[in-house]
C-alpha cells in the first residue's frame, strides 16, 4: 500500500511538472493559440469539432474532461474546450485566423513562409 501511495504521489508530481513546463510559454490560452496555428498549418481549414480532439492529442494534460465550466450552478461544457474557443477568438481578433461560419483557417497573410513548427 505504501509503495502504491508513493507511486501515485510521484505520478501526480510529474503530471504537475509537465503542466508547468507546458505553461512556461504563457497562459493556457496562449498555448492553445499556438497549437491551433500549428494544426491549421498542418491540416488546413478545420471545424472547432475537428480542432478539439487534435488539441487534446497534443496536450492531454491540459484537456481534462472531468472539469466542467460551471456558472451560477449551470454547466457549460468542458472548461478546456472553452479555453480553446477563447484562443480561437483571440486569434481571429488579431487577424491571425479567419472563420467563415464553418471552418477556421489561417489568414491569407499568415500562410506565406510558414513552417510546421511544433506548438
N, C-alpha and C positions, 0 to 999 in steps of 0.2 A: 504494500500500500504506500509506504513512504517513497519508494522508488518511482511509482506511478505519479505521485503528487509532485515530486521534484521534476520529473519529465514534463508534466503539464505546465508547471511554472516556467521552465526553460523555454518551452514552445511558445507560451504567451509572451515572454520577454523578447524572443526572436521576432515574433509577429509585430510587436510594438516597435521594435528597432527598424524593421523593414518599412513600416508606415512612416516613421521619422525620416528615413533616408529618401523615400519617395516624395515626401512633402518638403524636403530641403530646398527644392527648386521653386517653392511658392505654395500658396494655398491650394486646397483640393480643386477649386475651380480652375486654377492655373494649370495644374497637372492634367485635368480633363480637357482643357482647351488645347494644350499641346498634343494630346492624344487624338483628339478629333481632327486636327490639322493633319497629323500623320496618317490617320485612317483614310481621310478624303484624298490625300496624295496617292496613297497605295491602292485604294479600291475605286476611286471616282465617287460620283454622287451616291449618297446613301440616305435612307429614311432614318428618322430617330429610332424606330424599332430595330433597324439593322445596326445602328451605331451602338446601342446598349450592350448586346452580347459581345461585341468586339472590344468595347472598353472593359467590360468585366473580364474578358480573357487576358487582357494585358495587366489589369490592376485588380485581381481578385481580392486583395487585402483591403482595398478601398470601397469595394462594391458589396457591402454587407446587406443581404436580402432580409436579415432579421430586424433591421432598423427602419421603421416607417416614419414618414413625416406626419406629425400629428399637430393640428392647430385647433384649439378650443375643443379638444376631445374628438375631433373628426380626423379620420385617416385620409391622407392624400397621396398614397403610394410610397414607394421606396425612396428613402432620403437621398441615396447616391444618384438615383435617376433624376431627381430634381436638380442636383448639382451638375449633372451632365447637361440638362436643358438650360440651366443658367449659363454654363460655359458656352453653349451654342449661341445664346442670345448676346453674350458679351462679344463673341467673335463677329457676329452679324453687325452689331452696333459699331464695331471698329472697322468694318468693311473687309474683313479677312475672309468671311464666308458669306454665301448667299443662300436664301431659301426661296424656292419657287412655289411653295404651298404643298409640295410633296416630298422633295428631296433637298438635302443640304449639299452644297458643293463649294469648293474654293472659289473665291472671287477671281475673275479672269486675270487680274494683275498679280495675283498670288501664285499662279501656276507657272509663270516664267522663271526658269532657273531654279526650280525647287529640287530638293533631294529627298530621298527616303530615309531621313534621319529618324531614329527611334525616339519615342517620347521620353 
